[in-house]
């Protein structure tokens, strides 16, 4: 007996927006088609959206790494100028 499904159409989870309710995968898990804020479209497990295991296609991690690098560069630059 299958579990009741959540209606996720049009809902947004971090950077993902559900654009289509796909079907079940080969293990009977609910799969949805989502679109990332950056434009990437993927099929992922609905459970990964609901428990926030999937937040983006990878663009979020790239942006955070870039921000961290800019901050480190600014700190390094400030230290060099102080000397």
N, C-alpha and C positions, 0 to 999 in steps of 0.2 A: 504494500500500500504506500503510495507516494505522499510526501508531506505537502501541505498547502503552500502555494507559491505566493511570494510577495509581488505586487504589481509595481514594477520599478520603472516603467516607461516614462521618459522625460525627467526623471530624477537625477540630481547631480551628487556625486560622491567625490570630494576633493576636486580633482581635475577631470574625472570621467563623467560623461552624461550618457545615460542609457538611451539608445536610439532604436533598438529593436529587441524584442523578446525572442531569442533563438529557440533552441530545443534542449533536450537533455543530451549530455555526452554519453559515451559508451558505459559509464559507471552509474548513470541515472542522475547525475548532478545537473542542476539548472544552469544553463549557459545563456548569457546575454551579449548583445553586440553593443559596444560602447564607443564613444568618440572622445578623445582627449581634447583639452583646450587648445593644444597645438595643431590639431587636425588629424592625428593618427586614429585609425579605426581598428578595433580588435574585438575578438570574442574572448570573454573571460567568464569565470565562474561567478555567479551572483553572490555566493557566500563570501568570496574575496572582496566584493564591494561592501557588503553589509558589515563585515568585521574589520574593515579598513586595512586589509592586507595588501590591496592594490590601490595605489593613490594616483598613479599616472603611468604613461607609457615609458617613462625614463627621463622625460624632459625635466621633471621636478628635481631629480637628483643632479642632473647636469647644471641646472640653474643654481642650486645650492652650492655645488662645488665651485662654480664660477664666482659666486658672491664671496665665498670663503677665501678664494685665491686673491680676489681684489682687496679684501680686508687685510690679508697678510702682506700684500705688496704695499699697501698704504702704511701699515705699521713699520715695515722694514724701511720704507722711504723716509718716514718721519725720524726714525732712529739715526739714519745716515745723515740727515740734515742737522740733527742736534749735535752731532760730533764735530 
